[in-house]
Amino acid sequence: LLGTGPGACEPLRQFLTCSPQEASAEALLLALCLWPRMSSDLVAASPLPKGCSAPPVAWAHSPGSVPRAQVASIASALFSGPYLKQVLPALQATTSACPRLHLL
């Protein structure tokens, strides 16, 4: 689905490839949920934090099921001041655009 070969979903790929400053709230939420299954080239072009490995598949769908040590570096990257400043427009848009996106 998110690879580069036949069967890859080009519209989804285009939706997920943007800088953190340009990301919509929906693109950021979808990228966070799909992160463990995304190819490395797609992660590099997405609004996700750079320089950290993908989390285990269960991290977004089963909170508390992944040991803290496994996700400590990811949490540190997601909640770092510079990254939060980059995604601030998407975070601010969640409160007015779609109340269900408060997951961000």
C-alpha positions in Angstrom: 0.0 0.0 0.0 2.7 2.5 1.0 5.6 1.0 -1.0 7.0 2.1 -4.3 6.1 -0.9 -6.4 2.9 -2.0 -8.2 -0.1 -1.6 -5.9 1.3 1.4 -4.1 -1.3 4.0 -3.4 0.0 7.2 -5.0 -2.7 9.6 -3.7 -2.0 8.4 -0.1 1.7 8.8 -0.8 1.2 12.4 -2.0 -1.0 13.2 1.0 1.7 11.9 3.5 4.7 13.6 1.8 4.9 17.1 3.2 7.0 19.0 5.7 5.9 19.2 9.3 5.1 23.0 8.8 2.8 22.2 5.8 1.1 19.1 7.2 -2.6 19.1 7.8 -3.9 17.7 11.1 -5.3 14.7 9.1 -1.9 14.0 7.4 -0.1 14.2 10.7 -2.5 11.8 12.5 -2.5 9.4 9.6 1.3 9.4 9.4 1.6 8.7 13.1 -0.8 5.8 12.8 0.9 4.3 9.7 4.5 5.1 10.8 5.4 1.5 11.7 4.3 0.3 8.3 5.7 3.0 6.2 8.8 2.6 4.0 11.9 4.5 5.1 11.8 6.8 2.0 8.2 7.7 2.8 9.0 8.4 6.5 11.8 10.7 5.4 9.4 12.7 3.2 6.5 12.8 5.8 5.8 15.2 8.6 7.2 12.7 11.2 10.2 13.5 13.3 13.5 12.8 11.5 16.3 10.7 12.8 14.4 8.1 14.9 13.4 4.6 14.1 9.8 3.6 13.6 7.9 2.5 16.7 6.6 -1.1 17.2 3.2 -1.7 15.4 1.3 -1.9 18.7 2.4 1.5 20.0 -0.4 3.5 18.5 -3.2 1.0 18.8 -2.5 -0.5 22.2 -1.3 2.2 24.6 0.7 0.8 27.5 1.4 -2.5 25.7 4.9 -1.5 24.5 7.6 -1.2 27.2 8.7 2.4 27.8 12.3 1.7 26.9 11.2 0.8 23.4 9.5 4.1 22.7 11.5 6.5 24.8 13.5 7.9 21.9 10.4 8.2 19.8 8.5 10.0 22.5 11.5 12.3 23.0 11.5 13.2 19.3 7.7 13.7 19.2 7.6 16.0 22.2 10.8 17.9 21.6 10.4 21.7 21.5 11.7 22.1 17.9 9.4 19.4 16.5 6.3 20.8 18.3 7.0 24.2 16.9 7.1 22.7 13.4 3.8 20.9 13.8 2.1 23.7 15.7 -0.1 24.8 12.8 -1.5 21.3 12.5 -2.0 21.0 16.2 -3.8 24.3 16.3 -6.0 23.3 13.4 -7.3 20.3 15.2 -9.4 22.2 17.7 -11.3 24.1 15.0 -11.3 21.7 12.0 -12.4 18.4 13.5 -12.9 17.7 17.2 -12.3 14.0 16.6 -8.6 14.8 15.8 -7.9 15.6 19.5 -5.9 12.4 19.4 -3.0 14.6 18.3 
